[in-house]
Amino acid sequence: MNLPTVASMKFKFPAFRAIDDGSVEFAIEEAIATCSSGDWVNEANRTLGVTYYAAHMLQLALWYGQSGTGQLVSSEHTPDLSVNYAVPNLSTPGDFDLTIYGKKFKELVSNNFPAVLVVNSGVQM
């Protein structure tokens, strides 16, 4: 499998260049662990899944880190500087709808692991 590296993540996603290499590597490791189970359509789809999952985690870390409070900044105003913090719905850990990378990851997962409906299993009781 052609796994993403710290260098390839920073090349593909310039916004992550300021993130230290250890944090990027940890996001990649978490993504590999998450995407290792299941039968992906092919290795290219699995590689994309790992890449988008890691990018999603890095984007969330970047947003939380930029606020300095551990919260997402929803808006900033100047010259008096008024900062508003968002209260994201984190009822689902790793809500993939928060980032474009998470949305792409969800799309890949749904394409690789479609829902299955069993109408008549043939089992009689």
Secondary structure by P-SEA (a helix, b strand, c coil): cccccaaaaaaaccccccccaaaaaaaaaaaaaaacccccccaaaaaaaaaaaaaaaaaaaaaaaaacccccccccccccbbbbbbbccccccccccccaaaaaaaaaaaaaccccccccccccc
